[in-house]
Amino acid sequence: MKKTELTIEREKLEVTVTRVFDTPRKFLYKVFTDPAHKVVWWRCNTVTNIFVQMDVRPGGSWRIIQRGEDGKEFAFHGKYLEVISPEKIVNTSEFEEMPGHVITETAIFEEQGDKTKLTIISSFQNIEDLEGMIKAGMESGTTESMDHIEELLSKLQTITI
């Protein structure tokens, strides 16, 4: 498997991202659900997260505010629909500048020996939203986020050893 694989299934209105991380599932899940870690990795290279709030439980919510290189701020938010630690998280995601365009994201954490396969399935409401996300740079942004997770895991594992 390549580092990050992204598969677009237009007929299903889905984008699936997969990546195998060289870390135990519980550790990857912690990095994925802890706001102190998410502030570091959930971003493309041209933005900085300035606020991350997460209440990771069914019915809980999340919100992230980012700042671009030009100083402009923008935000995303959503609700947690299903949380099964450390196996699965289902949440909504909405860009606040485009209300009503909600994506449902399912993150699955699968043990593979001492590694973890992360699969994220983004389900869109319509083809226009899916195509818009692709045109907005979903592939590069997702790959950059996955790279940031790997960098963070490497730093954290060095500290804990």
VEXKE-840553 format. One record per atom (N, C-alpha, C, O): residue number from 1; chain; atom name; x negated, y negated, z negated. Coordinates in pm, whole numbers, plus 50000, padded with zeros to 5 digits. Each point is the difference from the previous one (the first is absolute). Example, Ala and Ser with C-alpha at 12.3 -4.5 7.8 and 13.67 -1.06 7.14 Angstrom:
BEGIN
ATOM  pos  unit  site     xx     yy     zz
ATOM    1     A     N  48681  50569  49220
ATOM    1     A    CA  50089  49881  50000
ATOM    1     A     C  49910  49880  50000
ATOM    1     A     O  49896  50002  49934
ATOM    2     A     N  50139  49893  50138
ATOM    2     A    CA  49918  49881  49994
ATOM    2     A     C  50077  49891  49927
ATOM    2     A     O  49949  49889  49983
This chain:
BEGIN
ATOM  pos  unit  site     xx     yy     zz
ATOM    1     A     N  49916  50118  50000
ATOM    1     A    CA  50084  49882  50000
ATOM    1     A     C  49911  49875  50000
ATOM    1     A     O  49900  49994  49929
ATOM    2     A     N  50138  49907  50151
ATOM    2     A    CA  49933  49871  49996
ATOM    2     A     C  50023  49941  49862
ATOM    2     A     O  50079  50052  49921
ATOM    3     A     N  49852  49839  50051
ATOM    3     A    CA  50020  49937  49870
ATOM    3     A     C  50147  49965  49976
ATOM    3     A     O  50061  50051  49906
ATOM    4     A     N  49996  49864  50178
ATOM    4     A    CA  50141  49965  49987
ATOM    4     A     C  50069  50031  50132
ATOM    4     A     O  49958  49953  50106
ATOM    5     A     N  50147  50125  49887
ATOM    5     A    CA  50079  50032  50119
ATOM    5     A     C  50134  49928  49990
ATOM    5     A     O  50064  50002  49895
ATOM    6     A     N  49976  49934  50214
ATOM    6     A    CA  50128  49932  50005
ATOM    6     A     C  50078  50054  50119
ATOM    6     A     O  49952  49995  50114
ATOM    7     A     N  50168  50056  49861
ATOM    7     A    CA  50084  50057  50104
ATOM    7     A     C  50130  49921  50007
ATOM    7     A     O  50068  49981  49899
ATOM    8     A     N  49965  49973  50220
ATOM    8     A    CA  50123  49924  50021
ATOM    8     A     C  50101  50092  50066
ATOM    8     A     O  49974  50057  50106
ATOM    9     A     N  50143  49959  49831
ATOM    9     A    CA  50108  50081  50055
ATOM    9     A     C  50120  49908  50022
ATOM    9     A     O  50087  49987  49914
ATOM   10     A     N  49916  49951  50202
ATOM   10     A    CA  50104  49902  50031
ATOM   10     A     C  50140  50061  49993
ATOM   10     A     O  50094  49935  49953
ATOM   11     A     N  49922  50188  50094
ATOM   11     A    CA  50133  50061  49999
ATOM   11     A     C  50051  50023  49858
ATOM   11     A     O  50122  50004  49978
ATOM   12     A     N  49789  50012  49926
ATOM   12     A    CA  50039  50017  49860
ATOM   12     A     C  49994  49869  49922
ATOM   12     A     O  50038  49994  49883
ATOM   13     A     N  49914  49899  50183
ATOM   13     A    CA  49980  49869  49936
ATOM   13     A     C  49905  50012  49880
ATOM   13     A     O  50024  49942  49894
ATOM   14     A     N  49867  50135  50126
ATOM   14     A    CA  49905  50024  49891
ATOM   14     A     C  49856  49980  50045
ATOM   14     A     O  49964  50022  50116
ATOM   15     A     N  49956  49934  49787
ATOM   15     A    CA  49855  49998  50015
ATOM   15     A     C  49945  50081  49883
ATOM   15     A     O  50035  49976  49884
ATOM   16     A     N  49880  50120  50148
ATOM   16     A    CA  49941  50086  49897
ATOM   16     A     C  49850  49975  49994
ATOM   16     A     O  49931  50002  50103
ATOM   17     A     N  50019  49973  49779
ATOM   17     A    CA  49858  49979  49976
ATOM   17     A     C  49950  50112  49911
ATOM   17     A     O  50062  50031  49899
ATOM   18     A     N  49826  50030  50139
ATOM   18     A    CA  49940  50104  49916
ATOM   18     A     C  49851  49974  49983
ATOM   18     A     O  49932  49950  50090
ATOM   19     A     N  50021  50085  49794
ATOM   19     A    CA  49856  49990  49970
ATOM   19     A     C  49969  50094  49885
ATOM   19     A     O  50078  50012  49905
ATOM   20     A     N  49808  50053  50104
ATOM   20     A    CA  49953  50087  49892
ATOM   20     A     C  49893  49924  49922
ATOM   20     A     O  49903  49949  50057
ATOM   21     A     N  50116  50045  49812
ATOM   21     A    CA  49906  49932  49911
ATOM   21     A     C  49926  50104  49917
ATOM   21     A     O  50058  50100  49958
ATOM   22     A     N  49816  49876  50020
ATOM   22     A    CA  49914  50091  49924
ATOM   22     A     C  50015  49969  49850
ATOM   22     A     O  49906  49956  49934
ATOM   23     A     N  50215  50071  50016
ATOM   23     A    CA  50030  49972  49860
ATOM   23     A     C  50120  50085  49958
ATOM   23     A     O  50083  50034  50084
ATOM   24     A     N  49927  50000  49789
ATOM   24     A    CA  50118  50074  49953
ATOM   24     A     C  50129  49918  50015
ATOM   24     A     O  49997  49877  49997
ATOM   25     A     N  50114  50193  50018
ATOM   25     A    CA  50130  49937  50022
ATOM   25     A     C  50037  49901  49889
ATOM   25     A     O  50045  49889  50028
ATOM   26     A     N  49936  50149  49846
ATOM   26     A    CA  50036  49912  49889
ATOM   26     A     C  49924  49867  50006
ATOM   26     A     O  50054  49895  49966
ATOM   27     A     N  49821  50112  50079
ATOM   27     A    CA  49917  49880  50008
ATOM   27     A     C  50049  49909  50113
ATOM   27     A     O  50010  49878  49982
ATOM   28     A     N  50021  50179  50135
ATOM   28     A    CA  50051  49921  50111
ATOM   28     A     C  50136  49940  49964
ATOM   28     A     O  50026  49883  50031
ATOM   29     A     N  50059  50194  49905
ATOM   29     A    CA  50131  49951  49959
ATOM   29     A     C  49985  49880  49906
ATOM   29     A     O  50074  49903  50011
ATOM   30     A     N  49832  50104  49897
ATOM   30     A    CA  49975  49890  49905
ATOM   30     A     C  49958  49874  50075
ATOM   30     A     O  50050  49891  49971
ATOM   31     A     N  49859  50122  50126
ATOM   31     A    CA  49955  49886  50079
ATOM   31     A     C  50116  49942  50080
ATOM   31     A     O  50008  49879  50022
ATOM   32     A     N  50082  50207  50023
ATOM   32     A    CA  50115  49960  50082
ATOM   32     A     C  50106  49927  49919
ATOM   32     A     O  50071  49915  50054
ATOM   33     A     N  49941  50117  49816
ATOM   33     A    CA  50111  49948  49920
ATOM   33     A     C  49960  49899  49892
ATOM   33     A     O  50088  49948  49932
ATOM   34     A     N  49787  50024  50052
ATOM   34     A    CA  49953  49906  49897
ATOM   34     A     C  49981  49862  50065
ATOM   34     A     O  49919  49987  50092
ATOM   35     A     N  50152  49910  49861
ATOM   35     A    CA  49988  49868  50061
ATOM   35     A     C  49857  49945  49999
ATOM   35     A     O  49960  49927  50091
ATOM   36     A     N  49962  50109  49807
ATOM   36     A    CA  49860  49954  49994
ATOM   36     A     C  49918  50058  50115
ATOM   36     A     O  49901  49939  50041
ATOM   37     A     N  50138  50176  50010
ATOM   37     A    CA  49932  50060  50116
ATOM   37     A     C  50064  49957  50131
ATOM   37     A     O  49930  49973  50098
ATOM   38     A     N  50203  50020  49904
ATOM   38     A    CA  50070  49965  50124
ATOM   38     A     C  49962  49861  50049
ATOM   38     A     O  49995  49975  50121
ATOM   39     A     N  49977  49935  49786
ATOM   39     A    CA  49958  49865  50037
ATOM   39     A     C  49872  50002  50084
ATOM   39     A     O  49975  49910  50080
ATOM   40     A     N  49944  50194  49902
ATOM   40     A    CA  49874  50012  50072
ATOM   40     A     C  50020  50061  50139
ATOM   40     A     O  49937  49955  50096
ATOM   41     A     N  50148  50146  49915
ATOM   41     A    CA  50003  50076  50125
ATOM   41     A     C  50117  49972  50094
ATOM   41     A     O  49986  50022  50120
ATOM   42     A     N  50129  49931  49831
ATOM   42     A    CA  50119  49986  50086
ATOM   42     A     C  49991  49869  50077
ATOM   42     A     O  50064  49900  49965
ATOM   43     A     N  49857  50102  50142
ATOM   43     A    CA  49979  49878  50078
ATOM   43     A     C  49917  50029  50124
ATOM   43     A     O  49928  50100  50007
ATOM   44     A     N  50085  49812  50090
ATOM   44     A    CA  49907  50005  50112
ATOM   44     A     C  49881  49912  49963
ATOM   44     A     O  50000  49937  49894
ATOM   45     A     N  49900  50059  50190
ATOM   45     A    CA  49876  49931  49965
ATOM   45     A     C  50010  49848  50002
ATOM   45     A     O  49910  49933  49949
ATOM   46     A     N  50197  50011  50107
ATOM   46     A    CA  50011  49854  50014
ATOM   46     A     C  50084  49935  49892
ATOM   46     A     O  50026  49879  50006
ATOM   47     A     N  50018  50198  49894
ATOM   47     A    CA  50082  49943  49892
ATOM   47     A     C  49947  50043  49864
ATOM   47     A     O  49922  50094  49988
ATOM   48     A     N  50122  49833  49912
ATOM   48     A    CA  49969  50031  49860
ATOM   48     A     C  50132  50011  49926
ATOM   48     A     O  50089  49918  50019
ATOM   49     A     N  49924  50182  49898
ATOM   49     A    CA  50119  50012  49915
ATOM   49     A     C  49981  49908  49881
ATOM   49     A     O  49899  50007  49930
ATOM   50     A     N  50200  49907  50046
ATOM   50     A    CA  49990  49907  49887
ATOM   50     A     C  50099  50035  49889
ATOM   50     A     O  49993  49944  49890
ATOM   51     A     N  50100  50148  50140
ATOM   51     A    CA  50097  50042  49899
ATOM   51     A     C  50049  50140  50036
ATOM   51     A     O  50042  50025  50113
ATOM   52     A     N  49952  50065  49790
ATOM   52     A    CA  50054  50136  50019
ATOM   52     A     C  50079  50036  49875
ATOM   52     A     O  49946  50002  49889
ATOM   53     A     N  50183  50028  50131
ATOM   53     A    CA  50087  50044  49891
ATOM   53     A     C  50059  50133  50044
ATOM   53     A     O  50049  50013  50112
ATOM   54     A     N  49946  50087  49800
ATOM   54     A    CA  50052  50133  50032
ATOM   54     A     C  50064  50062  49876
ATOM   54     A     O  49941  50002  49892
ATOM   55     A     N  50180  50048  50126
ATOM   55     A    CA  50069  50075  49896
ATOM   55     A     C  50034  50135  50065
ATOM   55     A     O  50111  50021  50049
ATOM   56     A     N  49790  50069  49949
ATOM   56     A    CA  50007  50125  50076
ATOM   56     A     C  50086  50103  49927
ATOM   56     A     O  49952  50081  49920
ATOM   57     A     N  50178  49911  50109
ATOM   57     A    CA  50100  50094  49947
ATOM   57     A     C  50123  49988  50088
ATOM   57     A     O  50019  49896  50064
ATOM   58     A     N  50064  50206  49942
ATOM   58     A    CA  50122  49989  50079
ATOM   58     A     C  50082  49879  49954
ATOM   58     A     O  50031  49987  49881
ATOM   59     A     N  50004  49925  50211
ATOM   59     A    CA  50071  49878  49967
ATOM   59     A     C  49909  49882  49971
ATOM   59     A     O  50046  49886  49994
ATOM   60     A     N  49825  50140  49988
ATOM   60     A    CA  49904  49893  49976
ATOM   60     A     C  49972  49923  50129
ATOM   60     A     O  50042  50040  50108
ATOM   61     A     N  49887  49850  49878
ATOM   61     A    CA  49970  49918  50116
ATOM   61     A     C  49852  49971  50009
ATOM   61     A     O  49923  50024  49907
ATOM   62     A     N  50038  49923  50209
ATOM   62     A    CA  49863  49955  50019
ATOM   62     A     C  50001  49871  50082
ATOM   62     A     O  50095  49973  50073
ATOM   63     A     N  49798  49949  49913
ATOM   63     A    CA  49984  49878  50079
ATOM   63     A     C  49852  49968  50010
ATOM   63     A     O  49925  50011  49903
ATOM   64     A     N  50034  49951  50216
ATOM   64     A    CA  49861  49961  50025
ATOM   64     A     C  50000  49869  50076
ATOM   64     A     O  50071  49984  50100
ATOM   65     A     N  49848  49920  49853
ATOM   65     A    CA  49980  49873  50070
ATOM   65     A     C  49856  49999  50051
ATOM   65     A     O  49906  50029  49926
ATOM   66     A     N  50079  49936  50200
ATOM   66     A    CA  49869  49996  50063
ATOM   66     A     C  49969  49859  50048
ATOM   66     A     O  50090  49920  50023
ATOM   67     A     N  49780  50052  49990
ATOM   67     A    CA  49955  49873  50055
ATOM   67     A     C  49907  50029  50117
ATOM   67     A     O  49903  50076  49987
ATOM   68     A     N  50127  49862  50126
ATOM   68     A    CA  49918  50016  50119
ATOM   68     A     C  49878  49909  49995
ATOM   68     A     O  49988  49914  49913
ATOM   69     A     N  49923  50105  50183
ATOM   69     A    CA  49879  49918  50007
ATOM   69     A     C  50032  49852  50019
ATOM   69     A     O  49920  49914  49963
ATOM   70     A     N  50197  50056  50095
ATOM   70     A    CA  50043  49862  50022
ATOM   70     A     C  50068  49940  49877
ATOM   70     A     O  50043  49884  50003
ATOM   71     A     N  49968  50193  49888
ATOM   71     A    CA  50061  49952  49877
ATOM   71     A     C  50150  50024  49991
ATOM   71     A     O  50060  49978  49895
ATOM   72     A     N  50002  50067  50214
ATOM   72     A    CA  50144  50025  49999
ATOM   72     A     C  50031  50122  49915
ATOM   72     A     O  49930  50102  50005
ATOM   73     A     N  50176  49888  49916
ATOM   73     A    CA  50043  50111  49915
ATOM   73     A     C  50125  50065  50058
ATOM   73     A     O  50085  49932  50058
ATOM   74     A     N  49925  50200  49925
ATOM   74     A    CA  50117  50075  50044
ATOM   74     A     C  50016  50119  49907
ATOM   74     A     O  49905  50043  49935
ATOM   75     A     N  50218  50010  50061
ATOM   75     A    CA  50029  50102  49900
ATOM   75     A     C  50079  50117  50058
ATOM   75     A     O  50067  49988  50103
ATOM   76     A     N  49923  50125  49828
ATOM   76     A    CA  50071  50123  50030
ATOM   76     A     C  50062  50048  49870
ATOM   76     A     O  49946  49974  49892
ATOM   77     A     N  50165  50097  50118
ATOM   77     A    CA  50060  50057  49879
ATOM   77     A     C  50080  50125  50038
ATOM   77     A     O  50024  50027  50117
ATOM   78     A     N  50016  50046  49780
ATOM   78     A    CA  50081  50119  50023
ATOM   78     A     C  50044  50063  49869
ATOM   78     A     O  49970  49952  49891
ATOM   79     A     N  50102  50158  50124
ATOM   79     A    CA  50050  50078  49886
ATOM   79     A     C  49947  50142  50009
ATOM   79     A     O  49980  50053  50109
ATOM   80     A     N  49998  50008  49776
ATOM   80     A    CA  49961  50140  49994
ATOM   80     A     C  50127  50084  49995
ATOM   80     A     O  50084  49983  49911
ATOM   81     A     N  49931  50106  50185
ATOM   81     A    CA  50118  50085  50009
ATOM   81     A     C  49979  50136  49933
ATOM   81     A     O  50091  50055  49938
ATOM   82     A     N  49787  49999  50076
ATOM   82     A    CA  49966  50132  49945
ATOM   82     A     C  49854  49999  49959
ATOM   82     A     O  49914  49956  50076
ATOM   83     A     N  50058  50094  49805
ATOM   83     A    CA  49862  50009  49951
ATOM   83     A     C  49982  50135  49933
ATOM   83     A     O  50064  50028  49898
ATOM   84     A     N  49849  50054  50160
ATOM   84     A    CA  49967  50130  49942
ATOM   84     A     C  49848  50003  49984
ATOM   84     A     O  49927  50031  50094
ATOM   85     A     N  50027  49936  49785
ATOM   85     A    CA  49856  49993  49974
ATOM   85     A     C  49940  50140  49990
ATOM   85     A     O  50060  50086  49936
ATOM   86     A     N  49828  49940  50124
ATOM   86     A    CA  49920  49920  50095
ATOM   86     A     C  50023  50045  50145
ATOM   86     A     O  49905  50001  50078
ATOM   87     A     N  50217  50034  49958
ATOM   87     A    CA  50026  50064  50128
ATOM   87     A     C  50059  49909  50108
ATOM   87     A     O  49964  50011  50117
ATOM   88     A     N  50127  49899  49843
ATOM   88     A    CA  50077  49930  50103
ATOM   88     A     C  50055  49868  49947
ATOM   88     A     O  50039  49988  49884
ATOM   89     A     N  49963  49912  50205
ATOM   89     A    CA  50063  49872  49971
ATOM   89     A     C  50080  49959  50123
ATOM   89     A     O  49948  50003  50112
ATOM   90     A     N  50178  49960  49867
ATOM   90     A    CA  50082  49945  50108
ATOM   90     A     C  50040  49860  49957
ATOM   90     A     O  50055  49980  49892
ATOM   91     A     N  49916  49922  50193
ATOM   91     A    CA  50034  49862  49969
ATOM   91     A     C  50042  49925  50126
ATOM   91     A     O  49972  50042  50112
ATOM   92     A     N  50094  49845  49866
ATOM   92     A    CA  50030  49911  50111
ATOM   92     A     C  49891  49895  50008
ATOM   92     A     O  49926  49977  49904
ATOM   93     A     N  50065  49958  50212
ATOM   93     A    CA  49902  49895  50022
ATOM   93     A     C  50063  49896  50092
ATOM   93     A     O  50058  50032  50103
ATOM   94     A     N  49929  49841  49857
ATOM   94     A    CA  50059  49892  50078
ATOM   94     A     C  49907  49879  49997
ATOM   94     A     O  49957  49957  49893
ATOM   95     A     N  50014  49990  50224
ATOM   95     A    CA  49921  49877  50014
ATOM   95     A     C  50096  49885  49971
ATOM   95     A     O  50102  49986  50068
ATOM   96     A     N  49866  49932  49833
ATOM   96     A    CA  50094  49899  49953
ATOM   96     A     C  50031  49892  50104
ATOM   96     A     O  50104  49935  49992
ATOM   97     A     N  49808  50045  50105
ATOM   97     A    CA  50027  49902  50105
ATOM   97     A     C  50099  50053  50104
ATOM   97     A     O  50048  49924  50084
ATOM   98     A     N  49982  50208  49911
ATOM   98     A    CA  50095  50061  50093
ATOM   98     A     C  50098  50086  49922
ATOM   98     A     O  50000  50122  50015
ATOM   99     A     N  50084  49817  49902
ATOM   99     A    CA  50094  50079  49918
ATOM   99     A     C  50093  50084  50087
ATOM   99     A     O  50038  49962  50110
ATOM  100     A     N  49997  50154  49834
ATOM  100     A    CA  50092  50090  50068
ATOM  100     A     C  49932  50106  50085
ATOM  100     A     O  50066  50094  50046
ATOM  101     A     N  49805  49893  49976
ATOM  101     A    CA  49925  50099  50078
ATOM  101     A     C  49927  50092  49901
ATOM  101     A     O  49882  49981  49971
ATOM  102     A     N  50190  50117  49978
ATOM  102     A    CA  49952  50085  49892
ATOM  102     A     C  49942  50130  50058
ATOM  102     A     O  50060  50064  50086
ATOM  103     A     N  49823  49971  49864
ATOM  103     A    CA  49934  50126  50036
ATOM  103     A     C  50009  50091  49878
ATOM  103     A     O  49982  49953  49887
ATOM  104     A     N  50045  50174  50133
ATOM  104     A    CA  49994  50098  49892
ATOM  104     A     C  49869  50078  50017
ATOM  104     A     O  49974  50057  50106
ATOM  105     A     N  49945  49943  49789
ATOM  105     A    CA  49869  50065  50005
ATOM  105     A     C  49998  50119  49904
ATOM  105     A     O  50040  49989  49884
ATOM  106     A     N  49912  50123  50167
ATOM  106     A    CA  49985  50120  49918
ATOM  106     A     C  49852  50035  49996
ATOM  106     A     O  49940  50029  50104
ATOM  107     A     N  50001  49970  49778
ATOM  107     A    CA  49860  50037  49982
ATOM  107     A     C  49995  50137  49933
ATOM  107     A     O  50059  50021  49894
ATOM  108     A     N  49870  50072  50170
ATOM  108     A    CA  49989  50137  49950
ATOM  108     A     C  49853  50028  49972
ATOM  108     A     O  49913  49977  50084
ATOM  109     A     N  50059  50073  49796
ATOM  109     A    CA  49865  50029  49956
ATOM  109     A     C  49986  50152  49990
ATOM  109     A     O  50059  50062  49912
ATOM  110     A     N  49862  49998  50179
ATOM  110     A    CA  49984  50145  50003
ATOM  110     A     C  49859  50041  49961
ATOM  110     A     O  49902  49952  50055
ATOM  111     A     N  50091  50138  49847
ATOM  111     A    CA  49869  50054  49960
ATOM  111     A     C  49944  50088  50111
ATOM  111     A     O  50071  50083  50058
ATOM  112     A     N  49801  49898  49970
ATOM  112     A    CA  49927  50086  50093
ATOM  112     A     C  49867  50032  49935
ATOM  112     A     O  49897  49941  50032
ATOM  113     A     N  50107  50155  49875
ATOM  113     A    CA  49880  50030  49922
ATOM  113     A     C  49970  49882  49910
ATOM  113     A     O  50085  49958  49921
ATOM  114     A     N  49793  49987  50089
ATOM  114     A    CA  49964  49882  49920
ATOM  114     A     C  50023  49870  50077
ATOM  114     A     O  49954  49894  49957
ATOM  115     A     N  50115  50115  50155
ATOM  115     A    CA  50035  49883  50080
ATOM  115     A     C  50151  49979  49996
ATOM  115     A     O  50075  50086  49953
ATOM  116     A     N  49969  49799  50099
ATOM  116     A    CA  50143  49971  50005
ATOM  116     A     C  50035  49946  50137
ATOM  116     A     O  49937  49907  50050
ATOM  117     A     N  50165  50152  50010
ATOM  117     A    CA  50053  49949  50126
ATOM  117     A     C  50115  49905  49968
ATOM  117     A     O  50098  50039  49936
ATOM  118     A     N  49888  49837  50109
ATOM  118     A    CA  50105  49901  49983
ATOM  118     A     C  50074  49985  50132
ATOM  118     A     O  49938  49975  50104
ATOM  119     A     N  50192  50041  49893
ATOM  119     A    CA  50085  49980  50117
ATOM  119     A     C  50100  49892  49965
ATOM  119     A     O  50072  50011  49900
ATOM  120     A     N  49934  49884  50182
ATOM  120     A    CA  50096  49892  49980
ATOM  120     A     C  50089  49994  50124
ATOM  120     A     O  49952  49978  50111
ATOM  121     A     N  50177  50040  49868
ATOM  121     A    CA  50096  49994  50109
ATOM  121     A     C  50081  49871  49984
ATOM  121     A     O  50068  49981  49900
ATOM  122     A     N  49922  49931  50201
ATOM  122     A    CA  50076  49876  50000
ATOM  122     A     C  50118  50017  50094
ATOM  122     A     O  49982  50025  50119
ATOM  123     A     N  50138  49961  49827
ATOM  123     A    CA  50123  50017  50078
ATOM  123     A     C  50064  49863  50022
ATOM  123     A     O  50025  49925  49905
ATOM  124     A     N  50000  50044  50222
ATOM  124     A    CA  50052  49869  50038
ATOM  124     A     C  50149  50008  50029
ATOM  124     A     O  50052  50106  50032
ATOM  125     A     N  50017  49781  49957
ATOM  125     A    CA  50143  49993  50024
ATOM  125     A     C  50034  50002  50149
ATOM  125     A     O  50107  50046  50040
ATOM  126     A     N  49800  49904  50043
ATOM  126     A    CA  50025  49994  50143
ATOM  126     A     C  49867  49990  50076
ATOM  126     A     O  49895  49976  49940
ATOM  127     A     N  50112  50044  50191
ATOM  127     A    CA  49879  50001  50082
ATOM  127     A     C  49934  49863  50005
ATOM  127     A     O  49877  49991  50011
ATOM  128     A     N  50201  49902  49980
ATOM  128     A    CA  49942  49865  50003
ATOM  128     A     C  49911  49977  49879
ATOM  128     A     O  49891  49942  50013
ATOM  129     A     N  50153  50102  49869
ATOM  129     A    CA  49918  49985  49880
ATOM  129     A     C  49872  50082  50011
ATOM  129     A     O  49892  49953  49964
ATOM  130     A     N  50119  50169  50086
ATOM  130     A    CA  49882  50086  50016
ATOM  130     A     C  49901  49935  50097
ATOM  130     A     O  49882  49989  49970
ATOM  131     A     N  50166  49969  50145
ATOM  131     A    CA  49911  49938  50101
ATOM  131     A     C  49940  49870  49947
ATOM  131     A     O  49884  49970  50027
ATOM  132     A     N  50195  49954  49899
ATOM  132     A    CA  49949  49876  49942
ATOM  132     A     C  49887  50025  49902
ATOM  132     A     O  49901  49927  49998
ATOM  133     A     N  50113  50177  49922
ATOM  133     A    CA  49896  50033  49903
ATOM  133     A     C  49872  50045  50071
ATOM  133     A     O  49889  49964  49960
ATOM  134     A     N  50128  50114  50145
ATOM  134     A    CA  49883  50045  50076
ATOM  134     A     C  49928  49879  50062
ATOM  134     A     O  49878  49990  49992
ATOM  135     A     N  50198  49921  50068
ATOM  135     A    CA  49942  49880  50063
ATOM  135     A     C  49934  49909  49897
ATOM  135     A     O  49905  49928  50032
ATOM  136     A     N  50146  50073  49845
ATOM  136     A    CA  49944  49917  49894
ATOM  136     A     C  49868  50055  49944
ATOM  136     A     O  49938  49936  49915
ATOM  137     A     N  50019  50181  50132
ATOM  137     A    CA  49872  50054  49955
ATOM  137     A     C  50008  50109  49897
ATOM  137     A     O  49907  50017  49921
ATOM  138     A     N  50202  50058  50077
ATOM  138     A    CA  50018  50106  49900
ATOM  138     A     C  49884  50099  50000
ATOM  138     A     O  49952  50040  49894
ATOM  139     A     N  50003  50000  50224
ATOM  139     A    CA  49895  50102  50007
ATOM  139     A     C  49870  49951  49936
ATOM  139     A     O  49942  50071  49917
ATOM  140     A     N  50012  49811  50120
ATOM  140     A    CA  49874  49951  49944
ATOM  140     A     C  50017  49968  49852
ATOM  140     A     O  49910  50029  49920
ATOM  141     A     N  50203  49911  50041
ATOM  141     A    CA  50022  49967  49860
ATOM  141     A     C  50005  50123  49911
ATOM  141     A     O  49945  50001  49890
ATOM  142     A     N  50122  50102  50159
ATOM  142     A    CA  50010  50125  49923
ATOM  142     A     C  49863  50066  49988
ATOM  142     A     O  49963  50047  49892
ATOM  143     A     N  49963  49956  50217
ATOM  143     A    CA  49866  50059  49997
ATOM  143     A     C  49910  49925  49902
ATOM  143     A     O  49925  50061  49925
ATOM  144     A     N  50083  49807  50077
ATOM  144     A    CA  49920  49920  49907
ATOM  144     A     C  50040  50028  49855
ATOM  144     A     O  49913  50011  49913
ATOM  145     A     N  50217  50000  50060
ATOM  145     A    CA  50045  50033  49864
ATOM  145     A     C  49947  50136  49956
ATOM  145     A     O  49954  50015  49887
ATOM  146     A     N  50052  50084  50202
ATOM  146     A    CA  49950  50134  49966
ATOM  146     A     C  49849  49996  49976
ATOM  146     A     O  49950  50070  49912
ATOM  147     A     N  49978  49849  50165
ATOM  147     A    CA  49856  49983  49977
ATOM  147     A     C  49975  49937  49863
ATOM  147     A     O  49907  50040  49930
ATOM  148     A     N  50176  49862  50033
ATOM  148     A    CA  49985  49936  49868
ATOM  148     A     C  50026  50100  49888
ATOM  148     A     O  49933  49996  49896
ATOM  149     A     N  50165  50094  50123
ATOM  149     A    CA  50023  50104  49899
ATOM  149     A     C  49874  50085  49984
ATOM  149     A     O  49956  50026  49888
ATOM  150     A     N  49988  50017  50224
ATOM  150     A    CA  49881  50084  49994
ATOM  150     A     C  49884  49929  49930
ATOM  150     A     O  49929  50060  49920
ATOM  151     A     N  50052  49813  50112
ATOM  151     A    CA  49893  49922  49934
ATOM  151     A     C  50025  49990  49850
ATOM  151     A     O  49908  50018  49920
ATOM  152     A     N  50216  49955  50043
ATOM  152     A    CA  50035  49988  49858
ATOM  152     A     C  49981  50133  49928
ATOM  152     A     O  49946  50003  49890
ATOM  153     A     N  50098  50106  50170
ATOM  153     A    CA  49982  50132  49940
ATOM  153     A     C  49853  50030  49978
ATOM  153     A     O  49962  50053  49895
ATOM  154     A     N  49957  49914  50201
ATOM  154     A    CA  49856  50023  49989
ATOM  154     A     C  49942  49923  49881
ATOM  154     A     O  49921  50054  49923
ATOM  155     A     N  50118  49819  50063
ATOM  155     A    CA  49953  49918  49887
ATOM  155     A     C  50048  50055  49867
ATOM  155     A     O  49923  50010  49904
ATOM  156     A     N  50207  50026  50089
ATOM  156     A    CA  50057  50048  49875
ATOM  156     A     C  49940  50134  49958
ATOM  156     A     O  49975  50022  49882
ATOM  157     A     N  50003  50067  50216
ATOM  157     A    CA  49943  50131  49967
ATOM  157     A     C  49856  49985  49954
ATOM  157     A     O  49954  50078  49917
ATOM  158     A     N  49973  49825  50135
ATOM  158     A    CA  49864  49974  49956
ATOM  158     A     C  50000  49953  49856
ATOM  158     A     O  49914  50038  49921
ATOM  159     A     N  50183  49878  50045
ATOM  159     A    CA  50011  49947  49864
ATOM  159     A     C  50038  50109  49900
ATOM  159     A     O  49948  50003  49888
ATOM  160     A     N  50142  50089  50152
ATOM  160     A    CA  50050  50101  49907
ATOM  160     A     C  49907  50121  49987
ATOM  160     A     O  50020  50083  49911
ATOM  161     A     N  49881  49928  50175
ATOM  161     A    CA  49909  50117  49992
ATOM  161     A     C  49896  49980  49893
ATOM  161     A     O  49916  50087  49979
